């Protein structure tokens, strides 16, 4: 095993692509396959749970599951850390999960229209539950005004349904973004700076940066 290897406990093609683009050897841990086109929506938000608490709790739950999936590989598992990330979009304390249908996707976009909202991504890295480390990255995104017709058109592209807040900044929704404050990759779902720092702390480096 090289010191570029990590396990990614996520089905997100965006997170895998970001990590591979940096030169990491990414091995994906998957519990199960969902039917094509099916997105179950976000995890349940607990009563009075803040966006910060929610996103870190769900990331830690996914990390615990990732460690179990890696352990199930037995002797075939590489001595590499597990990385998980979870992202949430919020307007104030109101968390916008993954829209369940077109109507909800349109409602989310119109709620974000002409306003600033927060995007938080929690990252957890470790070989075991005990040696895990985590970071929370928060960015702010400012949307221009979005018409009802634009919101419907975007909802019908299919982009919103596997994404917190119902949009992907790296896709067509980029036309709605006036400016951001924070990390573009964090808004995509994996803040590169925080992820690389945590991986480095566990002896994992992008190719060419381990000397």
C-alpha positions in Angstrom: 0.0 0.0 0.0 1.3 3.5 -0.8 1.0 6.5 1.4 -1.4 8.0 -1.1 -4.2 5.5 -0.3 -7.4 6.2 1.6 -10.9 4.6 2.0 -13.8 6.9 1.1 -17.0 6.0 2.8 -19.2 7.9 0.4 -21.1 7.2 -2.8 -20.5 10.8 -3.9 -18.8 10.9 -7.3 -17.9 14.5 -6.6 -15.9 13.7 -3.5 -14.1 10.8 -5.3 -13.3 13.0 -8.2 -11.9 15.8 -6.0 -9.6 13.4 -4.2 -8.4 11.6 -7.3 -7.7 14.9 -8.9 -5.3 15.7 -6.1 -3.5 12.4 -6.7 -4.9 10.2 -3.9 -5.5 6.5 -4.4 -9.2 6.3 -3.5 -10.9 3.0 -2.5 -14.7 3.4 -2.1 -16.5 1.7 0.7 -20.2 1.1 -0.1 -22.8 -0.5 2.0 -25.4 -1.0 -0.7 -26.6 0.1 -4.1 -29.7 2.3 -4.3 -32.1 1.8 -7.3 -31.2 4.0 -10.2 -32.7 7.5 -9.8 -33.7 6.9 -6.2 -32.5 9.4 -3.5 -34.0 8.9 -0.1 -33.5 12.5 1.1 -31.4 13.7 4.0 -30.9 12.2 7.4 -33.5 13.1 10.1 -32.8 16.4 11.9 -33.3 16.1 15.6 -35.4 18.5 17.5 -33.7 21.9 18.1 -30.5 20.6 16.4 -28.3 23.3 14.9 -26.8 23.0 11.4 -23.3 22.6 13.0 -24.4 19.9 15.4 -26.4 18.1 12.7 -23.7 18.0 10.0 -21.0 16.8 12.5 -23.3 14.2 14.0 -24.2 12.7 10.6 -20.6 12.7 9.5 -19.6 10.8 12.6 -22.4 8.3 12.1 -21.1 7.7 8.6 -17.5 7.4 9.8 -18.5 4.7 12.3 -20.2 2.9 9.5 -17.2 3.3 7.3 -14.9 1.8 9.9 -17.2 -1.2 10.2 -17.2 -1.6 6.4 -13.4 -1.5 6.3 -13.2 -4.0 9.1 -15.5 -6.3 7.2 -12.8 -6.5 4.4 -10.7 -8.5 6.9 -7.1 -9.3 5.9 -7.7 -7.7 2.5 -8.0 -4.2 4.0 -5.1 -1.8 3.4 -3.6 0.0 6.4 -5.2 3.2 5.3 -7.5 5.7 6.9 -11.2 6.2 6.3 -12.5 9.6 5.1 -16.1 10.7 5.3 -17.7 14.1 4.7 -21.2 15.4 5.1 -22.7 18.7 3.8 -25.6 20.7 4.9 -27.2 23.9 3.5 -29.1 26.2 5.9 -31.0 29.4 5.9 -30.5 30.6 9.4 -31.2 27.6 11.6 -33.5 26.0 8.9 -31.7 23.0 7.3 -32.5 22.3 3.7 -31.8 18.6 2.9 -32.1 16.8 -0.3 -35.3 17.6 -2.1 -37.7 14.6 -2.4 -39.5 15.8 -5.6 -39.8 18.6 -8.1 -42.1 20.7 -5.9 -39.6 20.6 -3.0 -36.7 21.3 -5.3 -38.5 24.4 -6.7 -39.4 25.5 -3.2 -35.8 25.3 -2.0 -34.5 27.4 -4.9 -37.1 30.1 -4.4 -36.3 30.2 -0.7 -32.6 30.7 -1.6 -33.4 33.3 -4.3 -31.9 36.7 -3.7 -30.4 35.7 -0.3 -27.2 34.4 1.3 -27.2 31.0 2.8 -24.6 28.9 4.7 -23.0 25.6 3.5 -21.2 23.5 6.1 -19.2 20.4 5.4 -17.9 18.2 8.2 -14.9 16.0 7.4 -13.7 13.0 9.5 -10.6 11.0 9.0 -9.1 8.1 10.9 -8.0 4.5 10.9 -10.1 3.7 14.0 -12.9 5.4 16.0 -10.4 6.3 18.7 -7.8 8.0 16.5 -10.3 10.0 14.3 -9.9 13.7 13.7 -12.5 16.1 12.3 -12.9 19.5 10.9 -15.9 21.7 10.1 -15.8 24.2 7.2 -18.4 26.9 6.7 -19.0 29.0 3.6 -21.6 31.5 2.6 -23.2 31.5 -0.9 -25.1 34.5 -2.3 -27.8 33.8 -4.9 -29.2 36.3 -7.3 -33.0 36.5 -7.8 -34.3 33.3 -9.4 -37.6 33.3 -11.2 -40.2 30.6 -10.8 -39.6 29.6 -14.5 -35.9 29.2 -13.8 -36.5 27.2 -10.7 -38.8 24.8 -12.5 -36.3 24.5 -15.4 -33.4 23.7 -13.1 -35.5 21.2 -11.1 -36.2 19.4 -14.3 -32.6 18.9 -15.2 -32.3 16.2 -12.5 -29.4 17.9 -10.7 -31.0 18.8 -7.4 -32.1 15.5 -6.0 -28.9 14.1 -4.6 -27.6 17.4 -3.2 -28.1 19.2 0.1 -30.0 22.3 -0.5 -31.2 21.1 -3.9 -28.4 22.5 -6.1 -24.9 21.8 -7.3 -22.6 24.8 -7.5 -20.3 23.0 -9.9 -23.2 22.4 -12.3 -26.0 24.5 -13.9 -26.8 26.2 -10.6 -23.6 28.1 -10.9 -25.5 30.7 -13.0 -27.5 31.6 -9.8 -24.4 32.4 -7.7 -23.4 36.0 -7.4 -20.5 35.3 -5.1 -19.2 33.0 -2.4 -17.3 33.5 0.9 -15.3 30.5 1.9 -14.3 27.2 0.1 -15.6 26.4 -3.4 -14.7 22.7 -2.9 -16.4 22.8 0.5 -19.6 23.9 -1.1 -19.2 21.1 -3.6 -19.0 18.6 -0.7 -15.4 18.2 0.3 -13.2 21.1 1.4 -9.8 20.3 -0.1 -7.7 22.2 2.5 -9.3 20.6 5.6 -9.4 17.1 4.0 -5.7 17.3 3.0 -4.7 18.5 6.4 -6.5 15.6 8.1 -5.1 13.1 5.7 -1.6 14.4 6.2 -2.0 14.0 10.0 -2.7 10.3 9.3 0.3 9.9 7.0 -1.5 10.2 3.6 -0.4 12.7 1.0 -1.2 13.7 -2.6 1.2 12.2 -5.1 4.4 14.2 -5.1 3.9 15.9 -1.7 5.2 13.0 0.5 8.9 13.9 0.3 
